[in-house]
Amino acid sequence: MIVNPQLFNYRLIIGSLLVVLTVLGKYSFTNYKSIKSYEEFLKQEKFLIEKELSEMLLSYDVLSQDYDLMASQLQEAKSETKITLDSLRLLKSDLSIINRFKNQLSVLKTKSKVLLGTIDSLNSANIKLQREKRYALNTIEKKTLTINELEEANDSLNKTIDEASLIKANSVEAQAYKLKSGKKRLTARARRANAIDVCIRLSENPLTTKGNKDIYIQIVSPQGNVVSDKGEVVFGRTSLIYSKKEVFYFDNKNLEICTAIVADQDDQPFSKGYYFINVFHKDRKLGGTSIQLK
């Protein structure tokens, strides 16, 4: 059998090409798989870095609401993290870029750790301050309650002392008489009487401040008029129309004060009926009595 050399050469070349193509195909497929795995690796690394940066930004947003005193530090860290994240999203990934951003992420995490450590210290200090504040408030509240109780007790004691130190009258007596030519003639007849004697017996009181005191005597007629009206005296929000004012020195001992109240011409002759005699020290009534004229 005669073989055509030229045909043989063609077949040899074609066979060699097939072998080469087969080898190149296998290499290309293997290389393609390797490139795809590399791209997936870069994509995954980029995703993980973006995720960590996003979580850091979210944590800074939460912290910014509660830590006004560290607002500038938090804002700076937040801004730096956001710039890094935005840059990573814009750049096409390769191994050198991924490594560079990993390094940046490591630096940012270190800064974040320091910042969070400071915040933890502030939290601990704040908790301690809150505890001390509550203790102080409780202490103040207890002391305030004690002070209020002491003030109430003191007010009550002062009130008791004030009441105990008041001038007190044991008795008030009165009698009508006719005054003529300097002579007194006792009478119970209304048409004959023109004056009334009033005697007040004050009891001793060592708690009363010694000194000049004044009392006001008021005689009210059966018609409700004040006999021998001397005007009105005002004590704070109250006032008193009186018949006579007596000033005396009180040295804390028993004292009797007697005084005569002569009726004005307008009050004479006296009317029949009851006359009411009241004795006041300032705005406080010491006592009183009454007499009947017929």
NORMO-V851407 format. One line per field, one symbol per residue. ss: DSSP state (H for helix, E for strand, C for the rest). A space follows every 10 residues. Layout:
ss: ???
This chain:
ss: CCCCHHHHHH HHHHHHHHHH HHHHHHHHHH HHHHHHHHHH HHHHHHHHHH HHHHHHHHHH HHHHCCCHHH HHHHHHHHHH HHHHHHHHHH CCCCHHHHHH HHHHHHHHHH HHHHHHHHHH HHHHHHHHHH HHHHHHHHHH HHHHHHHHHH HHHHHHHHHH HHHHCCCCEE EEEEEEEEEE CCEEEECCCC CCCCEEEEEE EECCCCCCCC EEEEEEEEEE CCCCCECCCC CEEEECCEEE ECCEEEEEEE CCCCEEEEEE EECCHHHCCC CCEEEEEEEE ECCEEEEEEE EEEC
